[in-house]
């Protein structure tokens, strides 16, 4: 035996045998390992809803994600079945927790225990608060730059005018604005109505996590051309006829509304109307056209009436007279005596 072991050929044969044995042993192990590895699979199921159990009639929970990503690892067949069926669930039970802040672990169920499951996130910070409902008035709003130049936003009304907001007590206390924003195209100049979503914001205009009832309101937008009321002022021209005395000139209307660009309308202080006094000869109502100032697009009254009260003055009339010669006198009827005619003498008779 010792002689055989001393033989170099024997040693070579033994070494070759051991090498072959080791080779086949390692190969079998690798094959088995590869089979095991090839039979496993890892997959991610995204956006799995999170169920939460708590007193939702009286409490509000914040900080809890609506969905999580679930990673499953294990035998390929089980992984594929779990992904296809999606009959498992992710949940968190808060029913035994008090009002306040808590760090809780998410749980899952209806997944094979042969699968390795990882939730992302696995731990979450939640805040359990008192549930509060309060009524708020809706404030409609719109970008004024959408309105055509020369027009203005006269007013906006929402229907219903108020909404009910439900949320955590801290959220309700932080409400600063409840708005309904109206949109539209550039150049608006007609009234219109639009359904708008209601937004609840804090003082920094951050949207609050609350429930709104109803979620939308109908907003009525009143747009009109810019206008301003101005007094009507008479500008008298001409001369009153000599035979006429004007007692009173009464304007109707005394005020008119003018329309146009704000920059132009705001610069006006009155609307002048020229009245020619020389043509006022009777007590009656006269009508005058209003001349639009430059930049004014229209006026509420295009004609102004003026009621005139006058008195006519009666002038004295002079009648021409004819001169009549005076009647003749006795002296003028006596014919003068001729010098050559003798005169009759009267003699005295002596008694």
C-alpha positions as CSV (number, residue, x, y, z in Angstrom):
1,X,0.0,0.0,0.0
2,X,2.8,2.3,0.9
3,X,4.5,1.4,-2.3
4,X,1.3,2.4,-4.2
5,X,1.2,5.7,-2.5
6,X,4.8,6.3,-3.3
7,X,4.0,5.9,-7.0
8,X,3.7,9.2,-8.7
9,X,1.1,7.9,-11.1
10,X,-1.2,6.8,-8.3
11,X,-0.9,10.3,-6.8
12,X,-1.7,11.9,-10.1
13,X,-4.8,9.7,-10.5
14,X,-6.0,10.6,-7.0
15,X,-5.5,14.3,-7.6
16,X,-7.4,14.1,-10.9
17,X,-10.3,12.3,-9.2
18,X,-10.5,14.9,-6.4
19,X,-10.4,17.7,-8.9
20,X,-13.3,16.2,-10.9
21,X,-15.3,15.7,-7.7
22,X,-14.8,19.3,-6.7
23,X,-15.7,20.5,-10.1
24,X,-19.0,18.7,-10.3
25,X,-19.8,19.6,-6.7
26,X,-19.4,23.3,-7.4
27,X,-21.3,23.1,-10.6
28,X,-24.3,21.5,-9.0
29,X,-24.3,24.1,-6.2
30,X,-24.2,26.9,-8.8
31,X,-27.0,25.4,-10.8
32,X,-29.2,25.0,-7.7
33,X,-28.4,28.6,-6.7
34,X,-29.2,29.9,-10.2
35,X,-32.5,28.0,-10.2
36,X,-33.4,29.5,-6.8
37,X,-32.4,33.0,-8.0
38,X,-34.2,32.8,-11.3
39,X,-37.4,31.9,-9.4
40,X,-37.4,35.1,-7.3
41,X,-38.7,38.5,-8.5
42,X,-39.0,42.0,-7.1
43,X,-41.7,44.4,-8.2
44,X,-43.1,47.8,-7.1
45,X,-46.8,48.5,-6.9
46,X,-47.3,52.3,-6.9
47,X,-50.1,54.5,-5.5
48,X,-51.7,52.0,-3.3
49,X,-54.6,53.7,-1.3
50,X,-54.2,54.0,2.5
51,X,-57.2,53.2,4.5
52,X,-57.5,54.9,7.9
53,X,-59.7,53.9,10.8
54,X,-60.8,56.7,13.2
55,X,-63.9,58.6,14.4
56,X,-64.4,60.6,11.2
57,X,-67.7,62.2,12.4
58,X,-66.0,64.2,15.2
59,X,-62.3,64.1,14.3
60,X,-60.0,65.2,11.4
61,X,-56.7,63.5,10.7
62,X,-54.0,65.4,8.8
63,X,-50.5,64.4,7.7
64,X,-51.5,61.0,6.4
65,X,-50.6,60.2,2.8
66,X,-53.4,59.2,0.5
67,X,-51.3,56.5,-1.2
68,X,-48.0,54.6,-0.7
69,X,-45.7,52.6,-2.9
70,X,-45.5,48.8,-2.0
71,X,-42.4,46.8,-2.9
72,X,-42.9,43.0,-2.9
73,X,-40.1,40.4,-3.3
74,X,-40.3,36.6,-3.5
75,X,-41.2,33.7,-5.8
76,X,-42.1,35.0,-9.2
77,X,-45.5,33.3,-9.3
78,X,-46.6,34.9,-6.0
79,X,-45.3,38.3,-7.0
80,X,-47.2,38.2,-10.3
81,X,-50.3,37.0,-8.6
82,X,-50.2,39.7,-5.9
83,X,-49.6,42.4,-8.5
84,X,-52.4,41.2,-10.8
85,X,-55.0,40.7,-8.1
86,X,-54.3,43.7,-5.9
87,X,-56.5,42.2,-3.3
88,X,-54.2,43.4,-0.5
89,X,-54.6,46.6,1.5
90,X,-52.6,49.2,3.3
91,X,-54.1,50.7,6.4
92,X,-53.5,52.6,9.7
93,X,-55.7,52.2,12.8
94,X,-56.0,55.5,14.8
95,X,-59.2,54.6,16.7
96,X,-57.5,54.2,20.0
97,X,-55.4,57.4,19.8
98,X,-56.2,60.7,21.5
99,X,-56.4,64.2,20.0
100,X,-52.8,65.3,19.2
101,X,-49.7,64.5,17.2
102,X,-48.6,60.8,16.7
103,X,-46.0,58.9,14.8
104,X,-47.6,55.7,13.5
105,X,-46.6,52.7,11.4
106,X,-48.5,51.8,8.3
107,X,-49.7,48.2,8.0
108,X,-50.7,45.8,5.3
109,X,-52.9,42.6,5.0
110,X,-53.9,39.9,2.6
111,X,-50.3,39.4,1.2
112,X,-48.6,36.0,1.2
113,X,-46.2,35.6,4.1
114,X,-43.7,34.1,1.6
115,X,-43.3,37.6,0.1
116,X,-41.1,40.3,1.5
117,X,-43.1,43.6,1.7
118,X,-41.7,47.1,2.1
119,X,-43.9,50.2,2.3
120,X,-42.8,53.7,1.3
121,X,-43.3,55.5,3.6
122,X,-43.6,53.0,6.4
123,X,-43.9,55.5,9.3
124,X,-45.9,58.8,9.2
125,X,-46.6,61.7,11.5
126,X,-50.3,62.4,11.9
127,X,-52.2,65.1,13.7
128,X,-55.7,64.2,15.2
129,X,-57.9,67.3,15.7
130,X,-61.4,68.3,16.4
131,X,-63.7,68.5,13.4
132,X,-65.3,71.9,12.9
133,X,-67.8,73.2,10.3
134,X,-68.3,76.9,9.8
135,X,-70.2,79.1,7.3
136,X,-68.2,81.7,5.3
137,X,-69.2,84.4,2.7
138,X,-67.8,83.9,-0.8
139,X,-65.8,86.8,-2.2
140,X,-65.9,86.8,-6.0
141,X,-62.9,88.2,-7.8
142,X,-61.7,88.9,-11.4
143,X,-58.6,90.4,-13.0
144,X,-59.6,93.9,-14.0
145,X,-57.1,93.9,-16.8
146,X,-59.5,91.6,-18.7
147,X,-62.0,94.5,-19.0
148,X,-62.0,96.6,-22.2
149,X,-60.6,100.1,-21.8
150,X,-63.4,102.6,-21.1
151,X,-65.4,100.0,-19.2
152,X,-65.5,99.3,-15.5
153,X,-66.5,96.4,-13.2
154,X,-69.6,97.7,-11.4
155,X,-70.0,94.7,-9.2
156,X,-69.9,90.9,-8.7
157,X,-72.3,88.6,-6.8
158,X,-72.1,84.9,-6.0
159,X,-75.0,82.5,-5.7
160,X,-75.1,81.0,-3.2
161,X,-73.5,83.9,-1.3
162,X,-72.1,81.6,1.5
163,X,-70.6,78.1,1.7
164,X,-69.9,75.7,4.6
165,X,-66.3,74.8,5.2
166,X,-65.4,71.7,7.2
167,X,-61.9,70.8,8.5
168,X,-59.6,70.6,11.4
169,X,-60.1,73.3,14.1
170,X,-56.7,74.8,13.4
171,X,-57.4,75.0,9.7
172,X,-60.7,76.7,10.2
173,X,-59.1,79.3,12.5
174,X,-56.5,80.0,9.8
175,X,-59.1,80.9,7.1
176,X,-58.6,84.4,5.8
177,X,-60.1,84.3,2.3
178,X,-62.9,82.3,0.7
179,X,-62.8,83.3,-3.0
180,X,-64.4,82.4,-6.3
181,X,-62.2,83.5,-9.2
182,X,-63.8,84.3,-12.6
183,X,-61.8,84.0,-15.8
184,X,-62.4,85.2,-19.3
185,X,-60.8,86.5,-22.5
186,X,-59.3,90.0,-22.9
187,X,-61.6,92.8,-23.8
188,X,-64.7,92.1,-21.7
189,X,-67.4,94.7,-22.0
190,X,-70.7,92.9,-21.4
191,X,-72.2,91.5,-18.2
192,X,-72.0,87.7,-17.9
193,X,-72.3,84.8,-15.5
194,X,-69.9,82.0,-14.8
195,X,-69.6,79.0,-12.5
196,X,-66.4,79.3,-10.4
197,X,-64.7,76.9,-8.0
198,X,-64.4,78.1,-4.4
199,X,-61.0,78.4,-2.8
200,X,-60.2,78.6,0.9
201,X,-56.9,80.3,1.7
202,X,-54.9,81.5,4.7
203,X,-53.5,85.0,5.0
204,X,-50.4,84.0,2.9
205,X,-52.8,82.7,0.2
206,X,-51.9,79.1,0.8
207,X,-54.7,76.7,0.0
208,X,-56.1,74.9,3.1
209,X,-56.9,71.2,3.4
210,X,-60.7,71.5,4.0
211,X,-64.0,70.3,2.6
212,X,-66.2,72.9,0.9
213,X,-70.0,72.6,0.4
214,X,-70.9,73.5,-2.3
215,X,-67.5,73.4,-4.1
216,X,-68.7,75.8,-6.9
217,X,-70.9,79.0,-7.0
218,X,-72.4,80.9,-9.9
219,X,-70.8,84.4,-10.2
220,X,-72.7,87.2,-11.9
221,X,-70.4,89.9,-13.3
222,X,-71.7,93.4,-14.0
223,X,-69.6,95.3,-16.5
224,X,-70.6,98.7,-17.9
225,X,-69.1,101.7,-19.7
226,X,-67.5,104.2,-17.4
227,X,-69.8,107.1,-16.7
228,X,-70.1,110.2,-14.5
229,X,-72.9,112.7,-13.7
230,X,-72.3,116.3,-14.7
231,X,-74.3,119.5,-14.3
232,X,-75.8,121.2,-17.4
233,X,-74.7,124.8,-17.7
234,X,-76.3,127.4,-20.0
235,X,-74.0,129.5,-22.1
236,X,-76.0,132.6,-23.1
237,X,-75.2,134.1,-26.5
238,X,-77.0,136.9,-28.5
239,X,-79.1,139.8,-27.2
240,X,-82.6,139.7,-25.8
241,X,-85.1,141.6,-28.1
242,X,-86.0,145.0,-26.8
243,X,-89.7,144.1,-26.5
244,X,-88.9,141.0,-24.4
245,X,-88.1,140.6,-20.8
246,X,-86.9,137.2,-19.7
247,X,-88.2,136.3,-16.3
248,X,-86.8,132.8,-16.0
249,X,-85.0,130.0,-18.0
250,X,-85.5,126.6,-16.4
251,X,-83.3,123.6,-17.5
252,X,-84.5,120.1,-17.8
253,X,-82.6,117.9,-17.0
254,X,-80.2,119.7,-14.8
255,X,-77.8,116.8,-14.6
256,X,-76.7,114.3,-17.4
257,X,-74.6,111.2,-17.4
258,X,-71.7,111.0,-19.8
259,X,-69.8,107.9,-20.9
260,X,-66.3,107.3,-22.1
261,X,-62.7,106.6,-21.0
262,X,-62.1,107.3,-17.3
263,X,-59.1,109.5,-18.0
264,X,-61.3,111.8,-20.2
265,X,-64.5,111.7,-18.2
266,X,-62.8,112.5,-14.9
267,X,-61.5,115.7,-16.4
268,X,-64.9,117.1,-17.3
269,X,-66.8,119.3,-14.8
270,X,-69.9,120.4,-16.7
271,X,-71.8,120.1,-20.0
272,X,-72.4,123.4,-21.7
273,X,-75.5,124.3,-23.7
274,X,-75.6,127.4,-25.9
275,X,-78.8,129.4,-25.6
276,X,-79.4,132.2,-28.2
277,X,-81.3,134.8,-26.3
278,X,-82.3,136.6,-29.5
279,X,-84.5,133.7,-30.5
280,X,-86.4,133.5,-27.2
281,X,-89.5,135.5,-28.1
282,X,-92.3,133.5,-26.4
283,X,-93.1,131.8,-23.1
284,X,-92.7,128.2,-24.1
285,X,-90.3,125.2,-23.9
286,X,-87.3,125.3,-26.3
287,X,-85.1,122.3,-27.2
288,X,-81.4,122.3,-27.7
289,X,-78.9,119.6,-28.9
290,X,-76.0,118.7,-26.7
291,X,-72.6,118.8,-28.3
292,X,-70.5,115.9,-27.0
293,X,-67.1,116.9,-25.6
294,X,-64.2,115.2,-27.3
295,X,-63.6,111.7,-26.0
296,X,-67.2,111.3,-24.8
297,X,-68.9,108.3,-26.5
298,X,-72.5,108.9,-25.4
299,X,-74.7,110.9,-23.1
300,X,-77.8,110.1,-21.2
301,X,-79.8,113.0,-22.7
302,X,-78.9,114.2,-26.2
303,X,-81.3,117.1,-26.0
304,X,-81.9,119.7,-23.2
305,X,-85.2,121.4,-22.8
306,X,-85.4,125.0,-21.5
307,X,-88.7,126.4,-20.3
308,X,-88.8,130.2,-20.9
309,X,-91.0,132.6,-19.0
310,X,-91.0,136.0,-20.7
311,X,-92.9,139.3,-20.6
312,X,-93.4,141.4,-23.7
313,X,-93.0,145.2,-23.2
314,X,-95.7,147.4,-24.8
315,X,-94.2,150.5,-26.5
316,X,-96.2,154.0,-26.7
317,X,-97.4,154.9,-30.2
318,X,-97.3,158.7,-31.3
319,X,-100.2,159.9,-33.6
320,X,-99.3,162.8,-36.1
321,X,-101.6,166.1,-35.8
322,X,-102.6,168.7,-38.6
323,X,-102.5,172.5,-37.8
324,X,-105.9,174.4,-38.3
325,X,-105.9,178.1,-39.0
326,X,-107.8,180.3,-36.5
327,X,-111.2,181.7,-37.4
328,X,-111.4,185.1,-39.0
329,X,-111.9,188.2,-36.9
330,X,-114.1,191.4,-37.6
331,X,-111.1,193.4,-38.5
332,X,-110.1,190.9,-41.0
333,X,-113.6,191.0,-42.6
334,X,-113.7,194.9,-42.9
335,X,-112.6,196.2,-46.3
336,X,-110.3,199.2,-46.1
337,X,-111.8,202.5,-47.5
338,X,-110.6,204.0,-50.7
339,X,-108.9,207.4,-50.3
340,X,-110.7,208.8,-53.2
341,X,-114.1,207.8,-51.8
342,X,-115.7,210.6,-49.9
343,X,-116.6,210.1,-46.4
344,X,-120.0,210.7,-45.0
345,X,-120.1,213.7,-42.6
346,X,-122.6,213.9,-39.7
347,X,-123.9,217.4,-38.9
348,X,-125.0,218.5,-35.4
349,X,-128.6,219.9,-35.3
350,X,-129.2,222.8,-33.0
351,X,-132.2,222.5,-31.1
